[in-house]
């Protein structure tokens, strides 16, 4: 697997969490969600990616969608967390923190082992 493919899989795997975190700050419409993700995470998400995810999260009962008129030249669909969404987000944050902690321990162990491996490689030559 190429590095780019790995990064893309990682990005796709975390989008649900990133979107729920973005909406947890208050109701947002699709383009505002995209802009927030780009500004805070450098996650570049297109409309073709975000709207199907927003629709799925709404069908799963995690988001509530509401059309708002009068704010712009056309109605905007705002998304907000439901009670179920708040609970799922809390579960996801806990799972993310636990997962990231495990990966950090692996990275730290590998970094500590590297000098020993480098010394061994020098000693054998």
N, CA, C and O atoms as a printed pandas DataFrame, in Angstrom:
     atom_number atom_name residue_name chain_id  residue_number  x_coord  y_coord  z_coord
0              1         N          UNK        A               1    0.844   -1.168    0.000
1              2        CA          UNK        A               1    0.000    0.000    0.000
2              3         C          UNK        A               1    0.892    1.235    0.000
3              4         O          UNK        A               1    1.868    1.313    0.746
4              5         N          UNK        A               2    0.546    2.187   -0.838
5              6        CA          UNK        A               2    1.337    3.412   -0.899
6              7         C          UNK        A               2    1.027    4.294    0.314
7              8         O          UNK        A               2    0.004    4.144    0.982
8              9         N          UNK        A               3    1.945    5.207    0.562
9             10        CA          UNK        A               3    1.762    6.135    1.677
10            11         C          UNK        A               3    0.489    6.978    1.469
11            12         O          UNK        A               3   -0.254    7.230    2.417
12            13         N          UNK        A               4    0.250    7.403    0.238
13            14        CA          UNK        A               4   -0.930    8.210   -0.067
14            15         C          UNK        A               4   -2.208    7.421    0.181
15            16         O          UNK        A               4   -3.173    7.971    0.712
16            17         N          UNK        A               5   -2.236    6.150   -0.191
17            18        CA          UNK        A               5   -3.411    5.314    0.030
18            19         C          UNK        A               5   -3.656    5.140    1.517
19            20         O          UNK        A               5   -4.798    5.215    1.971
20            21         N          UNK        A               6   -2.599    4.908    2.278
21            22        CA          UNK        A               6   -2.726    4.758    3.724
22            23         C          UNK        A               6   -3.291    6.027    4.347
23            24         O          UNK        A               6   -4.187    5.962    5.189
24            25         N          UNK        A               7   -2.768    7.188    3.935
25            26        CA          UNK        A               7   -3.258    8.458    4.476
26            27         C          UNK        A               7   -4.734    8.660    4.134
27            28         O          UNK        A               7   -5.499    9.142    4.969
28            29         N          UNK        A               8   -5.139    8.299    2.923
29            30        CA          UNK        A               8   -6.536    8.449    2.509
30            31         C          UNK        A               8   -7.446    7.551    3.340
31            32         O          UNK        A               8   -8.528    7.979    3.742
32            33         N          UNK        A               9   -7.031    6.327    3.603
33            34        CA          UNK        A               9   -7.831    5.428    4.434
34            35         C          UNK        A               9   -7.955    5.959    5.852
35            36         O          UNK        A               9   -9.027    5.882    6.453
36            37         N          UNK        A              10   -6.891    6.487    6.381
37            38        CA          UNK        A              10   -6.908    7.069    7.718
38            39         C          UNK        A              10   -7.863    8.259    7.767
39            40         O          UNK        A              10   -8.657    8.387    8.699
40            41         N          UNK        A              11   -7.785    9.112    6.776
41            42        CA          UNK        A              11   -8.654   10.293    6.699
42            43         C          UNK        A              11  -10.120    9.878    6.618
43            44         O          UNK        A              11  -10.955   10.424    7.339
44            45         N          UNK        A              12  -10.434    8.937    5.766
45            46        CA          UNK        A              12  -11.822    8.491    5.627
46            47         C          UNK        A              12  -12.342    7.849    6.901
47            48         O          UNK        A              12  -13.515    7.989    7.247
48            49         N          UNK        A              13  -11.464    7.148    7.591
49            50        CA          UNK        A              13  -11.878    6.478    8.810
50            51         C          UNK        A              13  -12.201    7.421    9.946
51            52         O          UNK        A              13  -12.911    7.041   10.876
52            53         N          UNK        A              14  -11.706    8.621    9.895
53            54        CA          UNK        A              14  -11.895    9.563   10.994
54            55         C          UNK        A              14  -12.903   10.656   10.669
55            56         O          UNK        A              14  -13.192   11.488   11.528
56            57         N          UNK        A              15  -13.446   10.679    9.458
57            58        CA          UNK        A              15  -14.348   11.759    9.059
58            59         C          UNK        A              15  -15.618   11.830    9.897
59            60         O          UNK        A              15  -16.060   12.928   10.236
60            61         N          UNK        A              16  -16.218   10.696   10.241
61            62        CA          UNK        A              16  -17.433   10.742   11.071
62            63         C          UNK        A              16  -17.151   11.480   12.377
63            64         O          UNK        A              16  -17.911   12.364   12.772
64            65         N          UNK        A              17  -16.064   11.117   13.040
65            66        CA          UNK        A              17  -15.699   11.775   14.289
66            67         C          UNK        A              17  -15.445   13.258   14.056
67            68         O          UNK        A              17  -15.916   14.088   14.833
68            69         N          UNK        A              18  -14.719   13.604   13.017
69            70        CA          UNK        A              18  -14.401   15.007   12.737
70            71         C          UNK        A              18  -15.669   15.816   12.473
71            72         O          UNK        A              18  -15.779   16.957   12.923
72            73         N          UNK        A              19  -16.612   15.247   11.758
73            74        CA          UNK        A              19  -17.862   15.955   11.462
74            75         C          UNK        A              19  -18.686   16.126   12.730
75            76         O          UNK        A              19  -19.201   17.214   12.984
76            77         N          UNK        A              20  -18.820   15.074   13.529
77            78        CA          UNK        A              20  -19.590   15.188   14.763
78            79         C          UNK        A              20  -18.955   16.197   15.719
79            80         O          UNK        A              20  -19.667   16.951   16.383
80            81         N          UNK        A              21  -17.640   16.218   15.793
81            82        CA          UNK        A              21  -16.958   17.215   16.630
82            83         C          UNK        A              21  -17.254   18.630   16.137
83            84         O          UNK        A              21  -17.494   19.533   16.939
84            85         N          UNK        A              22  -17.238   18.818   14.831
85            86        CA          UNK        A              22  -17.495   20.140   14.254
86            87         C          UNK        A              22  -18.904   20.614   14.564
87            88         O          UNK        A              22  -19.108   21.779   14.907
88            89         N          UNK        A              23  -19.871   19.726   14.446
89            90        CA          UNK        A              23  -21.269   20.087   14.684
90            91         C          UNK        A              23  -21.551   20.208   16.181
91            92         O          UNK        A              23  -22.525   20.855   16.567
92            93         N          UNK        A              24  -20.726   19.604   17.028
93            94        CA          UNK        A              24  -20.962   19.670   18.475
94            95         C          UNK        A              24  -20.833   21.092   19.003
95            96         O          UNK        A              24  -21.367   21.410   20.065
96            97         N          UNK        A              25  -20.135   21.941   18.278
97            98        CA          UNK        A              25  -19.953   23.335   18.699
98            99         C          UNK        A              25  -21.198   24.170   18.449
99           100         O          UNK        A              25  -21.306   25.291   18.946
100          101         N          UNK        A              26  -22.137   23.632   17.685
101          102        CA          UNK        A              26  -23.371   24.327   17.347
102          103         C          UNK        A              26  -23.767   23.974   15.928
103          104         O          UNK        A              26  -22.963   23.427   15.173
104          105         N          UNK        A              27  -25.015   24.285   15.558
105          106        CA          UNK        A              27  -25.490   23.927   14.220
106          107         C          UNK        A              27  -24.632   24.558   13.120
107          108         O          UNK        A              27  -24.214   25.712   13.215
108          109         N          UNK        A              28  -24.388   23.777   12.095
109          110        CA          UNK        A              28  -23.618   24.263   10.933
110          111         C          UNK        A              28  -24.221   23.688    9.664
111          112         O          UNK        A              28  -24.792   22.597    9.678
112          113         N          UNK        A              29  -24.095   24.416    8.581
113          114        CA          UNK        A              29  -24.502   23.907    7.277
114          115         C          UNK        A              29  -23.288   23.284    6.592
115          116         O          UNK        A              29  -22.152   23.480    7.024
116          117         N          UNK        A              30  -23.535   22.539    5.532
117          118        CA          UNK        A              30  -22.491   21.729    4.898
118          119         C          UNK        A              30  -21.213   22.466    4.570
119          120         O          UNK        A              30  -20.129   22.017    4.944
120          121         N          UNK        A              31  -21.316   23.596    3.875
121          122        CA          UNK        A              31  -20.106   24.318    3.488
122          123         C          UNK        A              31  -19.355   24.835    4.704
123          124         O          UNK        A              31  -18.124   24.858    4.708
124          125         N          UNK        A              32  -20.078   25.249    5.733
125          126        CA          UNK        A              32  -19.414   25.712    6.966
126          127         C          UNK        A              32  -18.663   24.563    7.636
127          128         O          UNK        A              32  -17.604   24.775    8.226
128          129         N          UNK        A              33  -19.204   23.350    7.550
129          130        CA          UNK        A              33  -18.517   22.179    8.104
130          131         C          UNK        A              33  -17.225   21.939    7.333
131          132         O          UNK        A              33  -16.173   21.703    7.928
132          133         N          UNK        A              34  -17.308   21.999    6.015
133          134        CA          UNK        A              34  -16.124   21.805    5.168
134          135         C          UNK        A              34  -15.053   22.845    5.513
135          136         O          UNK        A              34  -13.882   22.500    5.675
136          137         N          UNK        A              35  -15.449   24.102    5.622
137          138        CA          UNK        A              35  -14.499   25.177    5.911
138          139         C          UNK        A              35  -13.876   25.012    7.297
139          140         O          UNK        A              35  -12.685   25.264    7.478
140          141         N          UNK        A              36  -14.669   24.595    8.259
141          142        CA          UNK        A              36  -14.152   24.380    9.614
142          143         C          UNK        A              36  -13.110   23.249    9.616
143          144         O          UNK        A              36  -12.050   23.380   10.228
144          145         N          UNK        A              37  -13.413   22.157    8.936
145          146        CA          UNK        A              37  -12.474   21.036    8.875
146          147         C          UNK        A              37  -11.169   21.453    8.212
147          148         O          UNK        A              37  -10.091   21.073    8.669
148          149         N          UNK        A              38  -11.257   22.225    7.147
149          150        CA          UNK        A              38  -10.048   22.690    6.462
150          151         C          UNK        A              38   -9.241   23.627    7.359
151          152         O          UNK        A              38   -8.013   23.544    7.399
152          153         N          UNK        A              39   -9.922   24.516    8.076
153          154        CA          UNK        A              39   -9.238   25.509    8.900
154          155         C          UNK        A              39   -8.560   24.882   10.118
155          156         O          UNK        A              39   -7.463   25.292   10.498
156          157         N          UNK        A              40   -9.202   23.898   10.725
157          158        CA          UNK        A              40   -8.684   23.354   11.974
158          159         C          UNK        A              40   -7.879   22.074   11.811
159          160         O          UNK        A              40   -7.130   21.704   12.715
160          161         N          UNK        A              41   -8.015   21.393   10.684
161          162        CA          UNK        A              41   -7.362   20.085   10.560
162          163         C          UNK        A              41   -6.610   19.884    9.263
163          164         O          UNK        A              41   -5.901   18.887    9.124
164          165         N          UNK        A              42   -6.733   20.778    8.320
165          166        CA          UNK        A              42   -6.175   20.584    6.979
166          167         C          UNK        A              42   -6.834   19.419    6.260
167          168         O          UNK        A              42   -6.322   18.963    5.237
168          169         N          UNK        A              43   -7.967   18.921    6.772
169          170        CA          UNK        A              43   -8.712   17.885    6.058
170          171         C          UNK        A              43   -9.456   18.552    4.917
171          172         O          UNK        A              43  -10.364   19.351    5.147
172          173         N          UNK        A              44   -9.082   18.234    3.705
173          174        CA          UNK        A              44   -9.765   18.786    2.547
174          175         C          UNK        A              44  -10.880   17.818    2.184
175          176         O          UNK        A              44  -10.626   16.691    1.760
176          177         N          UNK        A              45  -12.124   18.271    2.356
177          178        CA          UNK        A              45  -13.301   17.446    2.121
178          179         C          UNK        A              45  -14.148   18.143    1.074
179          180         O          UNK        A              45  -14.423   19.338    1.185
180          181         N          UNK        A              46  -14.558   17.409    0.069
181          182        CA          UNK        A              46  -15.384   18.002   -0.977
182          183         C          UNK        A              46  -16.859   17.849   -0.630
183          184         O          UNK        A              46  -17.225   17.064    0.245
184          185         N          UNK        A              47  -17.697   18.608   -1.323
185          186        CA          UNK        A              47  -19.140   18.486   -1.131
186          187         C          UNK        A              47  -19.607   17.080   -1.486
187          188         O          UNK        A              47  -20.514   16.540   -0.853
188          189         N          UNK        A              48  -18.985   16.493   -2.499
189          190        CA          UNK        A              48  -19.352   15.140   -2.906
190          191         C          UNK        A              48  -19.028   14.089   -1.857
191          192         O          UNK        A              48  -19.576   12.986   -1.887
192          193         N          UNK        A              49  -18.151   14.423   -0.939
193          194        CA          UNK        A              49  -17.813   13.519    0.161
194          195         C          UNK        A              49  -18.667   13.812    1.391
195          196         O          UNK        A              49  -19.173   12.892    2.034
196          197         N          UNK        A              50  -18.825   15.087    1.716
197          198        CA          UNK        A              50  -19.454   15.432    2.995
198          199         C          UNK        A              50  -20.960   15.193    3.011
199          200         O          UNK        A              50  -21.498   14.711    4.008
200          201         N          UNK        A              51  -21.647   15.524    1.917
201          202        CA          UNK        A              51  -23.109   15.417    1.955
202          203         C          UNK        A              51  -23.608   13.984    2.096
203          204         O          UNK        A              51  -24.573   13.766    2.829
204          205         N          UNK        A              52  -23.014   13.009    1.447
205          206        CA          UNK        A              52  -23.448   11.629    1.723
206          207         C          UNK        A              52  -23.201   11.209    3.176
207          208         O          UNK        A              52  -24.008   10.480    3.753
208          209         N          UNK        A              53  -22.100   11.660    3.764
209          210        CA          UNK        A              53  -21.825   11.328    5.158
210          211         C          UNK        A              53  -22.842   12.016    6.070
211          212         O          UNK        A              53  -23.358   11.395    6.999
212          213         N          UNK        A              54  -23.132   13.279    5.814
213          214        CA          UNK        A              54  -24.131   13.988    6.616
214          215         C          UNK        A              54  -25.490   13.300    6.518
215          216         O          UNK        A              54  -26.189   13.155    7.520
216          217         N          UNK        A              55  -25.865   12.875    5.304
217          218        CA          UNK        A              55  -27.126   12.167    5.123
218          219         C          UNK        A              55  -27.165   10.862    5.896
219          220         O          UNK        A              55  -28.176   10.532    6.516
220          221         N          UNK        A              56  -26.065   10.119    5.860
221          222        CA          UNK        A              56  -26.002    8.845    6.589
222          223         C          UNK        A              56  -26.071    9.078    8.089
223          224         O          UNK        A              56  -26.784    8.363    8.792
224          225         N          UNK        A              57  -25.338   10.072    8.592
225          226        CA          UNK        A              57  -25.363   10.368   10.023
226          227         C          UNK        A              57  -26.760   10.808   10.467
227          228         O          UNK        A              57  -27.184   10.506   11.582
228          229         N          UNK        A              58  -27.467   11.514    9.599
229          230        CA          UNK        A              58  -28.844   11.909    9.922
230          231         C          UNK        A              58  -29.760   10.682    9.925
231          232         O          UNK        A              58  -30.599   10.545   10.815
232          233         N          UNK        A              59  -29.610    9.791    8.943
233          234        CA          UNK        A              59  -30.432    8.572    8.902
234          235         C          UNK        A              59  -30.169    7.687   10.109
235          236         O          UNK        A              59  -31.073    7.001   10.587
236          237         N          UNK        A              60  -28.938    7.699   10.605
237          238        CA          UNK        A              60  -28.588    6.904   11.790
238          239         C          UNK        A              60  -29.084    7.554   13.079
239          240         O          UNK        A              60  -28.961    6.974   14.157
240          241         N          UNK        A              61  -29.642    8.754   12.967
241          242        CA          UNK        A              61  -30.180    9.428   14.142
242          243         C          UNK        A              61  -29.160   10.210   14.944
243          244         O          UNK        A              61  -29.448   10.632   16.063
244          245         N          UNK        A              62  -27.973   10.411   14.393
245          246        CA          UNK        A              62  -26.918   11.129   15.111
246          247         C          UNK        A              62  -26.992   12.634   14.877
247          248         O          UNK        A              62  -26.561   13.425   15.716
248          249         N          UNK        A              63  -27.540   13.019   13.733
249          250        CA          UNK        A              63  -27.697   14.428   13.388
250          251         C          UNK        A              63  -29.154   14.713   13.061
251          252         O          UNK        A              63  -29.880   13.849   12.570
252          253         N          UNK        A              64  -29.559   15.924   13.341
253          254        CA          UNK        A              64  -30.864   16.411   12.909
254          255         C          UNK        A              64  -30.594   17.503   11.880
255          256         O          UNK        A              64  -29.754   18.376   12.100
256          257         N          UNK        A              65  -31.302   17.452   10.765
257          258        CA          UNK        A              65  -31.130   18.442    9.705
258          259         C          UNK        A              65  -32.347   19.352    9.667
259          260         O          UNK        A              65  -33.483   18.900    9.815
260          261         N          UNK        A              66  -32.095   20.639    9.467
261          262        CA          UNK        A              66  -33.185   21.616    9.417
262          263         C          UNK        A              66  -32.852   22.676    8.364
263          264         O          UNK        A              66  -31.767   23.257    8.365
264          265         N          UNK        A              67  -33.807   22.910    7.472
265          266        CA          UNK        A              67  -33.639   23.953    6.474
266          267         C          UNK        A              67  -33.891   25.308    7.116
267          268         O          UNK        A              67  -34.863   25.477    7.852
268          269         N          UNK        A              68  -33.024   26.273    6.843
269          270        CA          UNK        A              68  -33.158   27.636    7.364
270          271         C          UNK        A              68  -33.169   28.585    6.175
271          272         O          UNK        A              68  -32.277   28.556    5.327
272          273         N          UNK        A              69  -34.191   29.420    6.131
273          274        CA          UNK        A              69  -34.312   30.403    5.045
274          275         C          UNK        A              69  -34.025   31.794    5.577
275          276         O          UNK        A              69  -34.098   32.046    6.779
276          277         N          UNK        A              70  -33.693   32.699    4.650
277          278        CA          UNK        A              70  -33.533   34.094    4.997
278          279         C          UNK        A              70  -32.134   34.493    5.421
279          280         O          UNK        A              70  -31.835   35.683    5.519
280          281         N          UNK        A              71  -31.281   33.529    5.670
281          282        CA          UNK        A              71  -29.920   33.850    6.102
282          283         C          UNK        A              71  -29.009   34.107    4.899
283          284         O          UNK        A              71  -28.065   34.893    4.979
284          285         N          UNK        A              72  -29.303   33.445    3.804
285          286        CA          UNK        A              72  -28.516   33.587    2.578
286          287         C          UNK        A              72  -29.499   33.728    1.413
287          288         O          UNK        A              72  -30.713   33.754    1.615
288          289         N          UNK        A              73  -28.973   33.816    0.220
289          290        CA          UNK        A              73  -29.840   33.963   -0.953
290          291         C          UNK        A              73  -30.647   32.694   -1.236
291          292         O          UNK        A              73  -31.592   32.716   -2.024
292          293         N          UNK        A              74  -30.277   31.615   -0.604
293          294        CA          UNK        A              74  -31.000   30.344   -0.759
294          295         C          UNK        A              74  -31.058   29.644    0.598
295          296         O          UNK        A              74  -30.223   29.907    1.464
296          297         N          UNK        A              75  -32.023   28.767    0.789
297          298        CA          UNK        A              75  -32.091   28.057    2.080
298          299         C          UNK        A              75  -30.844   27.205    2.303
299          300         O          UNK        A              75  -30.245   26.690    1.360
300          301         N          UNK        A              76  -30.472   27.073    3.567
301          302        CA          UNK        A              76  -29.331   26.233    3.947
302          303         C          UNK        A              76  -29.816   25.156    4.899
303          304         O          UNK        A              76  -30.668   25.393    5.755
304          305         N          UNK        A              77  -29.256   23.973    4.731
305          306        CA          UNK        A              77  -29.593   22.881    5.637
306          307         C          UNK        A              77  -28.558   22.850    6.756
307          308         O          UNK        A              77  -27.372   22.615    6.526
308          309         N          UNK        A              78  -29.038   23.093    7.971
309          310        CA          UNK        A              78  -28.175   23.074    9.141
310          311         C          UNK        A              78  -28.276   21.716    9.822
311          312         O          UNK        A              78  -29.339   21.098    9.881
312          313         N          UNK        A              79  -27.131   21.275   10.333
313          314        CA          UNK        A              79  -27.047   19.995   11.026
314          315         C          UNK        A              79  -26.675   20.247   12.473
315          316         O          UNK        A              79  -25.803   21.063   12.768
316          317         N          UNK        A              80  -27.346   19.536   13.378
317          318        CA          UNK        A              80  -27.026   19.610   14.801
318          319         C          UNK        A              80  -27.061   18.211   15.367
319          320         O          UNK        A              80  -27.726   17.322   14.837
320          321         N          UNK        A              81  -26.327   18.029   16.464
321          322        CA          UNK        A              81  -26.298   16.727   17.122
322          323         C          UNK        A              81  -27.643   16.434   17.783
323          324         O          UNK        A              81  -28.268   17.330   18.351
324          325         N          UNK        A              82  -28.077   15.204   17.708
325          326        CA          UNK        A              82  -29.220   14.731   18.472
326          327         C          UNK        A              82  -28.699   14.215   19.817
327          328         O          UNK        A              82  -27.491   14.193   20.052
328          329         N          UNK        A              83  -29.612   13.802   20.693
329          330        CA          UNK        A              83  -29.159   13.198   21.961
330          331         C          UNK        A              83  -28.322   11.962   21.691
331          332         O          UNK        A              83  -27.287   11.741   22.320
332          333         N          UNK        A              84  -28.791   11.154   20.739
333          334        CA          UNK        A              84  -28.019    9.962   20.361
334          335         C          UNK        A              84  -26.660   10.372   19.802
335          336         O          UNK        A              84  -25.657    9.711   20.071
336          337         N          UNK        A              85  -26.619   11.453   19.029
337          338        CA          UNK        A              85  -25.360   11.954   18.484
338          339         C          UNK        A              85  -24.394   12.398   19.562
339          340         O          UNK        A              85  -23.189   12.171   19.456
340          341         N          UNK        A              86  -24.919   13.032   20.600
341          342        CA          UNK        A              86  -24.074   13.465   21.723
342          343         C          UNK        A              86  -23.459   12.245   22.404
343          344         O          UNK        A              86  -22.271   12.233   22.724
344          345         N          UNK        A              87  -24.281   11.223   22.619
345          346        CA          UNK        A              87  -23.781   10.000   23.263
346          347         C          UNK        A              87  -22.746    9.305   22.375
347          348         O          UNK        A              87  -21.691    8.889   22.852
348          349         N          UNK        A              88  -23.057    9.181   21.080
349          350        CA          UNK        A              88  -22.117    8.528   20.166
350          351         C          UNK        A              88  -20.819    9.295   20.100
351          352         O          UNK        A              88  -19.747    8.691   20.083
352          353         N          UNK        A              89  -20.892   10.623   20.061
353          354        CA          UNK        A              89  -19.679   11.435   20.018
354          355         C          UNK        A              89  -18.833   11.191   21.260
355          356         O          UNK        A              89  -17.613   11.064   21.154
356          357         N          UNK        A              90  -19.445   11.125   22.420
357          358        CA          UNK        A              90  -18.693   10.853   23.651
358          359         C          UNK        A              90  -18.013    9.491   23.565
359          360         O          UNK        A              90  -16.852    9.350   23.950
360          361         N          UNK        A              91  -18.732    8.486   23.060
361          362        CA          UNK        A              91  -18.142    7.153   22.889
362          363         C          UNK        A              91  -16.978    7.188   21.899
363          364         O          UNK        A              91  -15.935    6.577   22.129
364          365         N          UNK        A              92  -17.173    7.906   20.801
365          366        CA          UNK        A              92  -16.138    7.980   19.770
366          367         C          UNK        A              92  -14.897    8.707   20.285
367          368         O          UNK        A              92  -13.775    8.296   19.993
368          369         N          UNK        A              93  -15.089    9.780   21.044
369          370        CA          UNK        A              93  -13.936   10.506   21.598
370          371         C          UNK        A              93  -13.147    9.611   22.539
371          372         O          UNK        A              93  -11.916    9.598   22.508
372          373         N          UNK        A              94  -13.855    8.863   23.374
373          374        CA          UNK        A              94  -13.161    7.941   24.282
374          375         C          UNK        A              94  -12.405    6.871   23.526
375          376         O          UNK        A              94  -11.265    6.552   23.865
376          377         N          UNK        A              95  -13.033    6.316   22.500
377          378        CA          UNK        A              95  -12.373    5.280   21.693
378          379         C          UNK        A              95  -11.161    5.860   20.964
379          380         O          UNK        A              95  -10.119    5.211   20.880
380          381         N          UNK        A              96  -11.293    7.077   20.438
381          382        CA          UNK        A              96  -10.182    7.709   19.732
382          383         C          UNK        A              96   -9.003    7.938   20.677
383          384         O          UNK        A              96   -7.856    7.644   20.342
384          385         N          UNK        A              97   -9.305    8.468   21.861
385          386        CA          UNK        A              97   -8.220    8.746   22.808
386          387         C          UNK        A              97   -7.503    7.463   23.219
387          388         O          UNK        A              97   -6.277    7.434   23.322
388          389         N          UNK        A              98   -8.280    6.401   23.452
389          390        CA          UNK        A              98   -7.674    5.117   23.832
390          391         C          UNK        A              98   -6.835    4.569   22.680
391          392         O          UNK        A              98   -5.726    4.081   22.898
392          393         N          UNK        A              99   -7.353    4.647   21.469
393          394        CA          UNK        A              99   -6.627    4.154   20.299
394          395         C          UNK        A              99   -5.347    4.956   20.081
395          396         O          UNK        A              99   -4.276    4.386   19.874
396          397         N          UNK        A             100   -5.469    6.283   20.129
397          398        CA          UNK        A             100   -4.298    7.141   19.912
398          399         C          UNK        A             100   -3.233    6.891   20.977
399          400         O          UNK        A             100   -2.038    6.916   20.683
400          401         N          UNK        A             101   -3.668    6.650   22.210
401          402        CA          UNK        A             101   -2.722    6.359   23.286
402          403         C          UNK        A             101   -1.948    5.062   23.001
403          404         O          UNK        A             101   -0.739    4.991   23.224
404          405         N          UNK        A             102   -2.651    4.051   22.513
405          406        CA          UNK        A             102   -1.985    2.776   22.185
406          407         C          UNK        A             102   -0.974    2.959   21.060
407          408         O          UNK        A             102    0.140    2.440   21.128
408          409         N          UNK        A             103   -1.365    3.697   20.027
409          410        CA          UNK        A             103   -0.444    3.932   18.908
410          411         C          UNK        A             103    0.740    4.770   19.377
411          412         O          UNK        A             103    1.875    4.515   18.973
412          413         N          UNK        A             104    0.490    5.764   20.222
413          414        CA          UNK        A             104    1.592    6.573   20.768
414          415         C          UNK        A             104    2.578    5.708   21.546
415          416         O          UNK        A             104    3.788    5.912   21.454
416          417         N          UNK        A             105    2.063    4.733   22.321
417          418        CA          UNK        A             105    2.968    3.841   23.066
418          419         C          UNK        A             105    3.822    3.038   22.092
419          420         O          UNK        A             105    5.015    2.847   22.330
420          421         N          UNK        A             106    3.228    2.565   20.997
421          422        CA          UNK        A             106    4.003    1.815   19.998
422          423         C          UNK        A             106    5.063    2.692   19.351
423          424         O          UNK        A             106    6.199    2.258   19.159
424          425         N          UNK        A             107    4.698    3.916   19.016
425          426        CA          UNK        A             107    5.652    4.842   18.401
426          427         C          UNK        A             107    6.790    5.135   19.374
427          428         O          UNK        A             107    7.959    5.118   18.988
428          429         N          UNK        A             108    6.453    5.401   20.627
429          430        CA          UNK        A             108    7.489    5.676   21.634
430          431         C          UNK        A             108    8.420    4.478   21.819
431          432         O          UNK        A             108    9.635    4.649   21.916
432          433         N          UNK        A             109    7.856    3.259   21.868
433          434        CA          UNK        A             109    8.680    2.054   22.029
434          435         C          UNK        A             109    9.606    1.874   20.830
435          436         O          UNK        A             109   10.774    1.521   20.987
436          437         N          UNK        A             110    9.081    2.118   19.641
437          438        CA          UNK        A             110    9.911    1.981   18.437
438          439         C          UNK        A             110   11.016    3.024   18.422
439          440         O          UNK        A             110   12.144    2.732   18.026
440          441         N          UNK        A             111   10.697    4.240   18.851
441          442        CA          UNK        A             111   11.712    5.296   18.897
442          443         C          UNK        A             111   12.800    4.980   19.917
443          444         O          UNK        A             111   13.975    5.259   19.678
444          445         N          UNK        A             112   12.410    4.394   21.064
445          446        CA          UNK        A             112   13.411    4.035   22.076
446          447         C          UNK        A             112   14.284    2.876   21.595
447          448         O          UNK        A             112   15.468    2.816   21.925
448          449         N          UNK        A             113   13.718    1.970   20.830
449          450        CA          UNK        A             113   14.461    0.805   20.361
450          451         C          UNK        A             113   15.404    1.157   19.210
451          452         O          UNK        A             113   16.396    0.459   18.999
452          453         N          UNK        A             114   15.123    2.198   18.480
453          454        CA          UNK        A             114   15.920    2.550   17.306
454          455         C          UNK        A             114   17.388    2.774   17.626
455          456         O          UNK        A             114   18.226    2.222   16.914
456          457         N          UNK        A             115   17.763    3.543   18.646
457          458        CA          UNK        A             115   19.198    3.724   18.930
458          459         C          UNK        A             115   19.899    2.392   19.209
459          460         O          UNK        A             115   21.037    2.191   18.783
460          461         N          UNK        A             116   19.232    1.486   19.916
461          462        CA          UNK        A             116   19.840    0.186   20.206
462          463         C          UNK        A             116   20.059   -0.591   18.907
463          464         O          UNK        A             116   21.107   -1.212   18.728
464          465         N          UNK        A             117   19.089   -0.562   18.009
465          466        CA          UNK        A             117   19.235   -1.264   16.722
466          467         C          UNK        A             117   20.360   -0.652   15.899
467          468         O          UNK        A             117   21.112   -1.368   15.238
468          469         N          UNK        A             118   20.474    0.666   15.941
469          470        CA          UNK        A             118   21.527    1.338   15.182
470          471         C          UNK        A             118   22.905    0.979   15.732
471          472         O          UNK        A             118   23.850    0.789   14.967
472          473         N          UNK        A             119   23.020    0.886   17.070
473          474        CA          UNK        A             119   24.292    0.484   17.674
474          475         C          UNK        A             119   24.638   -0.946   17.274
475          476         O          UNK        A             119   25.780   -1.243   16.926
476          477         N          UNK        A             120   23.641   -1.829   17.327
477          478        CA          UNK        A             120   23.865   -3.227   16.937
478          479         C          UNK        A             120   24.310   -3.319   15.487
479          480         O          UNK        A             120   25.198   -4.109   15.166
480          481         N          UNK        A             121   23.723   -2.543   14.625
481          482        CA          UNK        A             121   24.079   -2.586   13.209
482          483         C          UNK        A             121   25.526   -2.101   13.011
483          484         O          UNK        A             121   26.259   -2.657   12.193
484          485         N          UNK        A             122   25.934   -1.061   13.760
485          486        CA          UNK        A             122   27.313   -0.564   13.653
486          487         C          UNK        A             122   28.302   -1.596   14.183
487          488         O          UNK        A             122   29.373   -1.786   13.608
488          489         N          UNK        A             123   27.942   -2.263   15.278
489          490        CA          UNK        A             123   28.841   -3.238   15.919
490          491         C          UNK        A             123   29.036   -4.473   15.052
491          492         O          UNK        A             123   30.087   -5.109   15.141
492          493         N          UNK        A             124   28.081   -4.833   14.231
493          494        CA          UNK        A             124   28.198   -6.041   13.409
494          495         C          UNK        A             124   28.967   -5.773   12.138
495          496         O          UNK        A             124   29.329   -6.722   11.442
496          497         N          UNK        A             125   29.232   -4.535   11.806
497          498        CA          UNK        A             125   29.974   -4.238   10.564
498          499         C          UNK        A             125   31.382   -3.942   10.812
499          500         O          UNK        A             125   32.131   -3.674    9.872
